[in-house]
Amino acid sequence: MNNAIVRTANVTRVNASNTNGIIKRKITPPELMTLNEVVKFYGVSLWFWRTQVWRGNISFIKKSRTIYLHKPDILAFIERNKEKLPTM
């Protein structure tokens, strides 16, 4: 059987004899995410992200009682807070 990749929406299905028709999903985070979604995609606890919002370390959008974080702001926050080990 030919190895062929069929793409539909956000699902990639690999048709090959050795994959047994396994469906692989590529999940990308949306542009605006609630705090719970941020926890699922980027890890760390819900309280960590809440604390960052309250301290003003990351920008947010608030609609009603729901707090949303913008994907570029999350990535910029991660870049700003990366630590490097000192070289010897």
C-alpha angles and dihedrals in degrees: 000000000000120000103240132165117215116194122200121169106305096340125094115197117193114208108200136130094245098045097061091220095297113179115224118198123205106207118196123185117248121245094252118038135179117234091259090054090049089054091052095048103035104022129220119108130299090242092055091058092043090052091051090053093047092048091050093242093129132032119243144181119225122202114178102317096330120102118210127194123206114233096231089051091052092050091047090050091052092049092049092052101046113123125210126203115241114255119236 
